[in-house]
């Protein structure tokens, strides 16, 4: 099977955050620029808002199969690195090599 490039969007919820974890996550938001830092990338990007309820993780993967599992592992690793608990991880995968591009029709 040939390798494809995938965009994987993982969504979930924070679980049982302590006051210290909430403060650390809020501090992390201070230097975050959504337009610059929240896109799909090979490094992955964890995004959330000041409510600290839901989060999303965006990553670009090149794989032969099961990009959803790889995306879930990468998101789990990023959240573990922050030292926070989470629940309800779900991955949505888009195969960029199979994506149809609609080009505008020429007028006249």
N, CA, C and O atoms as a GROMACS GRO file, in nm:
protein
  432
    1UNK      N    1   0.083  -0.118   0.000
    1UNK     CA    2   0.000   0.000   0.000
    1UNK      C    3   0.088   0.125   0.000
    1UNK      O    4   0.183   0.135   0.078
    2UNK      N    5   0.057   0.220  -0.087
    2UNK     CA    6   0.135   0.342  -0.098
    2UNK      C    7   0.107   0.435   0.020
    2UNK      O    8  -0.003   0.435   0.076
    3UNK      N    9   0.208   0.513   0.055
    3UNK     CA   10   0.189   0.609   0.163
    3UNK      C   11   0.108   0.727   0.113
    3UNK      O   12   0.124   0.771  -0.001
    4UNK      N   13   0.023   0.778   0.199
    4UNK     CA   14  -0.057   0.896   0.171
    4UNK      C   15  -0.030   1.000   0.278
    4UNK      O   16   0.022   0.970   0.385
    5UNK      N   17  -0.066   1.123   0.248
    5UNK     CA   18  -0.056   1.232   0.344
    5UNK      C   19  -0.195   1.256   0.400
    5UNK      O   20  -0.292   1.273   0.326
    6UNK      N   21  -0.204   1.259   0.534
    6UNK     CA   22  -0.332   1.274   0.602
    6UNK      C   23  -0.329   1.395   0.694
    6UNK      O   24  -0.226   1.426   0.755
    7UNK      N   25  -0.442   1.461   0.704
    7UNK     CA   26  -0.464   1.560   0.809
    7UNK      C   27  -0.552   1.492   0.912
    7UNK      O   28  -0.662   1.445   0.880
    8UNK      N   29  -0.504   1.487   1.034
    8UNK     CA   30  -0.579   1.421   1.141
    8UNK      C   31  -0.618   1.527   1.244
    8UNK      O   32  -0.534   1.598   1.298
    9UNK      N   33  -0.748   1.535   1.271
    9UNK     CA   34  -0.802   1.626   1.371
    9UNK      C   35  -0.854   1.541   1.486
    9UNK      O   36  -0.948   1.463   1.470
   10UNK      N   37  -0.792   1.556   1.603
   10UNK     CA   38  -0.832   1.481   1.722
   10UNK      C   39  -0.900   1.580   1.816
   10UNK      O   40  -0.847   1.688   1.845
   11UNK      N   41  -1.018   1.542   1.864
   11UNK     CA   42  -1.091   1.627   1.959
   11UNK      C   43  -1.115   1.550   2.087
   11UNK      O   44  -1.124   1.427   2.086
   12UNK      N   45  -1.125   1.623   2.197
   12UNK     CA   46  -1.150   1.561   2.326
   12UNK      C   47  -1.181   1.666   2.430
   12UNK      O   48  -1.199   1.784   2.400
   13UNK      N   49  -1.188   1.620   2.554
   13UNK     CA   50  -1.217   1.709   2.667
   13UNK      C   51  -1.112   1.692   2.775
   13UNK      O   52  -1.061   1.582   2.798
   14UNK      N   53  -1.082   1.802   2.841
   14UNK     CA   54  -0.998   1.794   2.960
   14UNK      C   55  -1.078   1.728   3.070
   14UNK      O   56  -1.201   1.741   3.075
   15UNK      N   57  -1.010   1.657   3.160
   15UNK     CA   58  -1.079   1.588   3.269
   15UNK      C   59  -1.010   1.618   3.402
   15UNK      O   60  -0.888   1.608   3.413
   16UNK      N   61  -1.090   1.654   3.502
   16UNK     CA   62  -1.044   1.668   3.640
   16UNK      C   63  -0.918   1.755   3.653
   16UNK      O   64  -0.820   1.714   3.716
   17UNK      N   65  -0.921   1.874   3.596
   17UNK     CA   66  -0.806   1.964   3.606
   17UNK      C   67  -0.795   2.022   3.746
   17UNK      O   68  -0.895   2.065   3.805
   18UNK      N   69  -0.674   2.024   3.798
   18UNK     CA   70  -0.648   2.088   3.927
   18UNK      C   71  -0.630   2.238   3.904
   18UNK      O   72  -0.618   2.283   3.790
   19UNK      N   73  -0.627   2.313   4.011
   19UNK     CA   74  -0.604   2.458   4.001
   19UNK      C   75  -0.469   2.487   3.937
   19UNK      O   76  -0.457   2.580   3.857
   20UNK      N   77  -0.367   2.408   3.971
   20UNK     CA   78  -0.232   2.428   3.914
   20UNK      C   79  -0.232   2.398   3.764
   20UNK      O   80  -0.170   2.471   3.687
   21UNK      N   81  -0.302   2.291   3.722
   21UNK     CA   82  -0.309   2.258   3.580
   21UNK      C   83  -0.384   2.367   3.504
   21UNK      O   84  -0.343   2.405   3.394
   22UNK      N   85  -0.492   2.417   3.561
   22UNK     CA   86  -0.567   2.525   3.496
   22UNK      C   87  -0.480   2.650   3.479
   22UNK      O   88  -0.482   2.714   3.374
   23UNK      N   89  -0.403   2.682   3.582
   23UNK     CA   90  -0.314   2.798   3.575
   23UNK      C   91  -0.208   2.778   3.468
   23UNK      O   92  -0.178   2.871   3.392
   24UNK      N   93  -0.149   2.659   3.460
   24UNK     CA   94  -0.046   2.632   3.361
   24UNK      C   95  -0.102   2.638   3.219
   24UNK      O   96  -0.038   2.694   3.130
   25UNK      N   97  -0.222   2.584   3.198
   25UNK     CA   98  -0.284   2.588   3.066
   25UNK      C   99  -0.321   2.732   3.028
   25UNK      O  100  -0.307   2.771   2.912
   26UNK      N  101  -0.368   2.808   3.124
   26UNK     CA  102  -0.403   2.948   3.098
   26UNK      C  103  -0.278   3.029   3.065
   26UNK      O  104  -0.281   3.114   2.976
   27UNK      N  105  -0.168   3.005   3.136
   27UNK     CA  106  -0.042   3.073   3.107
   27UNK      C  107   0.006   3.040   2.966
   27UNK      O  108   0.060   3.127   2.897
   28UNK      N  109  -0.013   2.917   2.923
   28UNK     CA  110   0.029   2.873   2.790
   28UNK      C  111  -0.049   2.948   2.681
   28UNK      O  112   0.002   2.969   2.571
   29UNK      N  113  -0.172   2.987   2.711
   29UNK     CA  114  -0.254   3.061   2.615
   29UNK      C  115  -0.202   3.202   2.589
   29UNK      O  116  -0.226   3.258   2.483
   30UNK      N  117  -0.130   3.258   2.685
   30UNK     CA  118  -0.084   3.397   2.673
   30UNK      C  119   0.000   3.421   2.549
   30UNK      O  120  -0.016   3.524   2.484
   31UNK      N  121   0.088   3.329   2.513
   31UNK     CA  122   0.173   3.348   2.397
   31UNK      C  123   0.124   3.279   2.272
   31UNK      O  124   0.198   3.266   2.174
   32UNK      N  125  -0.001   3.233   2.273
   32UNK     CA  126  -0.055   3.155   2.162
   32UNK      C  127  -0.125   3.244   2.061
   32UNK      O  128  -0.213   3.322   2.097
   33UNK      N  129  -0.086   3.233   1.936
   33UNK     CA  130  -0.149   3.306   1.826
   33UNK      C  131  -0.222   3.202   1.740
   33UNK      O  132  -0.158   3.122   1.671
   34UNK      N  133  -0.354   3.203   1.746
   34UNK     CA  134  -0.432   3.100   1.678
   34UNK      C  135  -0.403   3.095   1.529
   34UNK      O  136  -0.391   2.986   1.473
   35UNK      N  137  -0.391   3.208   1.464
   35UNK     CA  138  -0.366   3.210   1.320
   35UNK      C  139  -0.228   3.155   1.284
   35UNK      O  140  -0.212   3.094   1.178
   36UNK      N  141  -0.131   3.175   1.370
   36UNK     CA  142   0.005   3.128   1.341
   36UNK      C  143   0.030   2.987   1.393
   36UNK      O  144   0.099   2.909   1.327
   37UNK      N  145  -0.024   2.952   1.509
   37UNK     CA  146   0.014   2.831   1.578
   37UNK      C  147  -0.087   2.716   1.572
   37UNK      O  148  -0.057   2.607   1.620
   38UNK      N  149  -0.206   2.737   1.515
   38UNK     CA  150  -0.312   2.637   1.527
   38UNK      C  151  -0.336   2.555   1.400
   38UNK      O  152  -0.431   2.478   1.396
   39UNK      N  153  -0.254   2.571   1.300
   39UNK     CA  154  -0.277   2.498   1.176
   39UNK      C  155  -0.227   2.354   1.183
   39UNK      O  156  -0.163   2.313   1.280
   40UNK      N  157  -0.258   2.280   1.079
   40UNK     CA  158  -0.207   2.144   1.068
   40UNK      C  159  -0.058   2.149   1.038
   40UNK      O  160  -0.015   2.224   0.951
   41UNK      N  161   0.021   2.069   1.110
   41UNK     CA  162   0.165   2.064   1.088
   41UNK      C  163   0.216   1.925   1.123
   41UNK      O  164   0.146   1.847   1.188
   42UNK      N  165   0.337   1.896   1.081
   42UNK     CA  166   0.397   1.766   1.113
   42UNK      C  167   0.428   1.755   1.262
   42UNK      O  168   0.430   1.645   1.317
   43UNK      N  169   0.453   1.869   1.327
   43UNK     CA  170   0.482   1.868   1.471
   43UNK      C  171   0.356   1.850   1.554
   43UNK      O  172   0.361   1.800   1.666
   44UNK      N  173   0.242   1.890   1.499
   44UNK     CA  174   0.115   1.884   1.570
   44UNK      C  175   0.090   2.012   1.648
   44UNK      O  176   0.183   2.077   1.695
   45UNK      N  177  -0.037   2.048   1.661
   45UNK     CA  178  -0.075   2.170   1.732
   45UNK      C  179  -0.194   2.142   1.823
   45UNK      O  180  -0.299   2.097   1.776
   46UNK      N  181  -0.177   2.168   1.950
   46UNK     CA  182  -0.283   2.152   2.049
   46UNK      C  183  -0.349   2.287   2.072
   46UNK      O  184  -0.280   2.384   2.103
   47UNK      N  185  -0.480   2.295   2.055
   47UNK     CA  186  -0.552   2.420   2.074
   47UNK      C  187  -0.668   2.401   2.171
   47UNK      O  188  -0.729   2.295   2.178
   48UNK      N  189  -0.696   2.507   2.245
   48UNK     CA  190  -0.808   2.510   2.339
   48UNK      C  191  -0.833   2.656   2.372
   48UNK      O  192  -0.753   2.743   2.340
   49UNK      N  193  -0.946   2.682   2.437
   49UNK     CA  194  -0.975   2.821   2.475
   49UNK      C  195  -0.971   2.836   2.627
   49UNK      O  196  -0.942   2.741   2.700
   50UNK      N  197  -1.000   2.957   2.673
   50UNK     CA  198  -0.986   2.987   2.816
   50UNK      C  199  -1.086   2.913   2.904
   50UNK      O  200  -1.070   2.911   3.026
   51UNK      N  201  -1.188   2.853   2.846
   51UNK     CA  202  -1.285   2.774   2.926
   51UNK      C  203  -1.223   2.644   2.976
   51UNK      O  204  -1.270   2.586   3.075
   52UNK      N  205  -1.119   2.597   2.907
   52UNK     CA  206  -1.048   2.474   2.944
   52UNK      C  207  -1.142   2.354   2.955
   52UNK      O  208  -1.134   2.276   3.050
   53UNK      N  209  -1.229   2.342   2.858
   53UNK     CA  210  -1.320   2.228   2.854
   53UNK      C  211  -1.282   2.136   2.739
   53UNK      O  212  -1.237   2.024   2.762
   54UNK      N  213  -1.300   2.181   2.616
   54UNK     CA  214  -1.268   2.102   2.498
   54UNK      C  215  -1.132   2.144   2.442
   54UNK      O  216  -1.086   2.256   2.465
   55UNK      N  217  -1.069   2.054   2.367
   55UNK     CA  218  -0.945   2.084   2.298
   55UNK      C  219  -0.945   2.013   2.164
   55UNK      O  220  -1.025   1.923   2.140
   56UNK      N  221  -0.855   2.056   2.076
   56UNK     CA  222  -0.833   1.985   1.951
   56UNK      C  223  -0.683   1.978   1.925
   56UNK      O  224  -0.606   2.064   1.969
   57UNK      N  225  -0.645   1.875   1.854
   57UNK     CA  226  -0.505   1.854   1.818
   57UNK      C  227  -0.502   1.828   1.668
   57UNK      O  228  -0.570   1.739   1.618
   58UNK      N  229  -0.422   1.907   1.596
   58UNK     CA  230  -0.414   1.896   1.451
   58UNK      C  231  -0.273   1.853   1.412
   58UNK      O  232  -0.174   1.910   1.457
   59UNK      N  233  -0.266   1.750   1.326
   59UNK     CA  234  -0.136   1.700   1.284
   59UNK      C  235  -0.144   1.649   1.140
   59UNK      O  236  -0.248   1.600   1.095
   60UNK      N  237  -0.032   1.662   1.068
   60UNK     CA  238  -0.018   1.606   0.934
   60UNK      C  239   0.068   1.481   0.947
   60UNK      O  240   0.178   1.486   1.002
   61UNK      N  241   0.017   1.369   0.896
   61UNK     CA  242   0.090   1.242   0.902
   61UNK      C  243   0.106   1.184   0.763
   61UNK      O  244   0.018   1.198   0.678
   62UNK      N  245   0.218   1.118   0.741
   62UNK     CA  246   0.239   1.042   0.620
   62UNK      C  247   0.247   0.896   0.663
   62UNK      O  248   0.334   0.858   0.740
   63UNK      N  249   0.154   0.815   0.612
   63UNK     CA  250   0.146   0.677   0.658
   63UNK      C  251   0.084   0.589   0.550
   63UNK      O  252   0.019   0.638   0.458
   64UNK      N  253   0.105   0.459   0.564
   64UNK     CA  254   0.045   0.364   0.472
   64UNK      C  255  -0.094   0.323   0.519
   64UNK      O  256  -0.182   0.296   0.437
   65UNK      N  257  -0.115   0.319   0.652
   65UNK     CA  258  -0.246   0.281   0.704
   65UNK      C  259  -0.262   0.326   0.849
   65UNK      O  260  -0.164   0.357   0.917
   66UNK      N  261  -0.386   0.330   0.895
   66UNK     CA  262  -0.424   0.364   1.032
   66UNK      C  263  -0.373   0.500   1.081
   66UNK      O  264  -0.313   0.508   1.188
   67UNK      N  265  -0.396   0.607   1.004
   67UNK     CA  266  -0.353   0.739   1.052
   67UNK      C  267  -0.434   0.786   1.172
   67UNK      O  268  -0.385   0.868   1.251
   68UNK      N  269  -0.557   0.735   1.189
   68UNK     CA  270  -0.637   0.777   1.304
   68UNK      C  271  -0.574   0.732   1.435
   68UNK      O  272  -0.571   0.808   1.532
   69UNK      N  273  -0.522   0.609   1.438
   69UNK     CA  274  -0.456   0.559   1.559
   69UNK      C  275  -0.328   0.636   1.588
   69UNK      O  276  -0.298   0.667   1.704
   70UNK      N  277  -0.252   0.668   1.484
   70UNK     CA  278  -0.129   0.744   1.502
   70UNK      C  279  -0.161   0.885   1.552
   70UNK      O  280  -0.090   0.938   1.637
   71UNK      N  281  -0.268   0.946   1.501
   71UNK     CA  282  -0.309   1.078   1.547
   71UNK      C  283  -0.352   1.077   1.693
   71UNK      O  284  -0.320   1.168   1.768
   72UNK      N  285  -0.425   0.972   1.732
   72UNK     CA  286  -0.467   0.960   1.872
   72UNK      C  287  -0.346   0.944   1.964
   72UNK      O  288  -0.343   1.001   2.073
   73UNK      N  289  -0.247   0.865   1.920
   73UNK     CA  290  -0.124   0.848   2.001
   73UNK      C  291  -0.050   0.980   2.015
   73UNK      O  292  -0.003   1.014   2.124
   74UNK      N  293  -0.038   1.054   1.906
   74UNK     CA  294   0.033   1.182   1.909
   74UNK      C  295  -0.038   1.282   2.001
   74UNK      O  296   0.027   1.353   2.077
   75UNK      N  297  -0.171   1.287   1.994
   75UNK     CA  298  -0.247   1.377   2.081
   75UNK      C  299  -0.229   1.337   2.227
   75UNK      O  300  -0.209   1.423   2.313
   76UNK      N  301  -0.236   1.208   2.255
   76UNK     CA  302  -0.217   1.159   2.393
   76UNK      C  303  -0.080   1.197   2.446
   76UNK      O  304  -0.067   1.238   2.561
   77UNK      N  305   0.021   1.184   2.362
   77UNK     CA  306   0.158   1.219   2.403
   77UNK      C  307   0.169   1.368   2.434
   77UNK      O  308   0.232   1.406   2.533
   78UNK      N  309   0.108   1.453   2.350
   78UNK     CA  310   0.112   1.598   2.373
   78UNK      C  311   0.042   1.635   2.503
   78UNK      O  312   0.090   1.721   2.577
   79UNK      N  313  -0.070   1.572   2.531
   79UNK     CA  314  -0.144   1.600   2.654
   79UNK      C  315  -0.070   1.546   2.776
   79UNK      O  316  -0.068   1.611   2.881
   80UNK      N  317  -0.010   1.429   2.763
   80UNK     CA  318   0.069   1.373   2.873
   80UNK      C  319   0.187   1.464   2.906
   80UNK      O  320   0.223   1.480   3.023
   81UNK      N  321   0.248   1.525   2.802
   81UNK     CA  322   0.360   1.615   2.824
   81UNK      C  323   0.318   1.738   2.905
   81UNK      O  324   0.399   1.796   2.978
   82UNK      N  325   0.192   1.778   2.893
   82UNK     CA  326   0.140   1.890   2.973
   82UNK      C  327   0.097   1.845   3.112
   82UNK      O  328   0.072   1.928   3.199
   83UNK      N  329   0.089   1.714   3.133
   83UNK     CA  330   0.052   1.661   3.264
   83UNK      C  331  -0.095   1.677   3.297
   83UNK      O  332  -0.131   1.697   3.413
   84UNK      N  333  -0.182   1.667   3.194
   84UNK     CA  334  -0.326   1.681   3.218
   84UNK      C  335  -0.400   1.553   3.178
   84UNK      O  336  -0.355   1.478   3.091
   85UNK      N  337  -0.514   1.530   3.243
   85UNK     CA  338  -0.599   1.417   3.207
   85UNK      C  339  -0.698   1.461   3.100
   85UNK      O  340  -0.729   1.579   3.086
   86UNK      N  341  -0.748   1.363   3.025
   86UNK     CA  342  -0.839   1.391   2.916
   86UNK      C  343  -0.933   1.273   2.898
   86UNK      O  344  -0.910   1.164   2.952
   87UNK      N  345  -1.039   1.297   2.821
   87UNK     CA  346  -1.134   1.190   2.791
   87UNK      C  347  -1.199   1.216   2.656
   87UNK      O  348  -1.196   1.327   2.604
   88UNK      N  349  -1.259   1.110   2.602
   88UNK     CA  350  -1.338   1.123   2.480
   88UNK      C  351  -1.262   1.157   2.354
   88UNK      O  352  -1.313   1.231   2.270
   89UNK      N  353  -1.140   1.106   2.337
   89UNK     CA  354  -1.064   1.135   2.216
   89UNK      C  355  -1.131   1.072   2.094
   89UNK      O  356  -1.165   0.954   2.095
   90UNK      N  357  -1.149   1.153   1.990
   90UNK     CA  358  -1.203   1.106   1.863
   90UNK      C  359  -1.121   1.168   1.751
   90UNK      O  360  -1.086   1.286   1.756
   91UNK      N  361  -1.089   1.087   1.650
   91UNK     CA  362  -1.007   1.136   1.539
   91UNK      C  363  -1.089   1.142   1.411
   91UNK      O  364  -1.170   1.054   1.382
   92UNK      N  365  -1.067   1.248   1.335
   92UNK     CA  366  -1.125   1.262   1.202
   92UNK      C  367  -1.009   1.275   1.104
   92UNK      O  368  -0.921   1.359   1.122
   93UNK      N  369  -1.010   1.191   1.000
   93UNK     CA  370  -0.897   1.184   0.908
   93UNK      C  371  -0.940   1.231   0.769
   93UNK      O  372  -1.046   1.194   0.720
   94UNK      N  373  -0.856   1.314   0.707
   94UNK     CA  374  -0.875   1.356   0.569
   94UNK      C  375  -0.753   1.314   0.489
   94UNK      O  376  -0.641   1.353   0.521
   95UNK      N  377  -0.774   1.234   0.386
   95UNK     CA  378  -0.667   1.189   0.297
   95UNK      C  379  -0.643   1.299   0.194
   95UNK      O  380  -0.724   1.319   0.105
   96UNK      N  381  -0.532   1.369   0.207
   96UNK     CA  382  -0.504   1.481   0.119
   96UNK      C  383  -0.473   1.437  -0.024
   96UNK      O  384  -0.492   1.515  -0.117
   97UNK      N  385  -0.427   1.314  -0.043
   97UNK     CA  386  -0.398   1.264  -0.177
   97UNK      C  387  -0.524   1.225  -0.253
   97UNK      O  388  -0.522   1.218  -0.376
   98UNK      N  389  -0.633   1.201  -0.183
   98UNK     CA  390  -0.760   1.162  -0.245
   98UNK      C  391  -0.857   1.279  -0.254
   98UNK      O  392  -0.966   1.265  -0.311
   99UNK      N  393  -0.818   1.393  -0.199
   99UNK     CA  394  -0.907   1.508  -0.194
   99UNK      C  395  -0.928   1.565  -0.334
   99UNK      O  396  -0.833   1.584  -0.410
  100UNK      N  397  -1.054   1.591  -0.367
  100UNK     CA  398  -1.088   1.650  -0.496
  100UNK      C  399  -1.079   1.801  -0.483
  100UNK      O  400  -1.131   1.860  -0.388
  101UNK      N  401  -1.014   1.863  -0.579
  101UNK     CA  402  -1.001   2.009  -0.579
  101UNK      C  403  -1.093   2.063  -0.687
  101UNK      O  404  -1.078   2.030  -0.805
  102UNK      N  405  -1.186   2.146  -0.647
  102UNK     CA  406  -1.277   2.209  -0.743
  102UNK      C  407  -1.215   2.339  -0.790
  102UNK      O  408  -1.202   2.434  -0.712
  103UNK      N  409  -1.178   2.343  -0.914
  103UNK     CA  410  -1.119   2.464  -0.972
  103UNK      C  411  -1.231   2.553  -1.026
  103UNK      O  412  -1.329   2.502  -1.081
  104UNK      N  413  -1.217   2.684  -1.012
  104UNK     CA  414  -1.322   2.772  -1.064
  104UNK      C  415  -1.330   2.763  -1.216
  104UNK      O  416  -1.229   2.750  -1.285
  105UNK      N  417  -1.453   2.768  -1.267
  105UNK     CA  418  -1.473   2.764  -1.413
  105UNK      C  419  -1.439   2.898  -1.471
  105UNK      O  420  -1.466   3.002  -1.412
  106UNK      N  421  -1.380   2.894  -1.588
  106UNK     CA  422  -1.346   3.019  -1.657
  106UNK      C  423  -1.470   3.079  -1.721
  106UNK      O  424  -1.551   3.010  -1.782
  107UNK      N  425  -1.481   3.207  -1.706
  107UNK     CA  426  -1.594   3.277  -1.766
  107UNK      C  427  -1.557   3.327  -1.904
  107UNK      O  428  -1.444   3.368  -1.928
  108UNK      N  429  -1.655   3.323  -1.993
  108UNK     CA  430  -1.638   3.382  -2.125
  108UNK      C  431  -1.575   3.297  -2.218
  108UNK      O  432  -1.555   3.336  -2.333
   0.00000   0.00000   0.00000
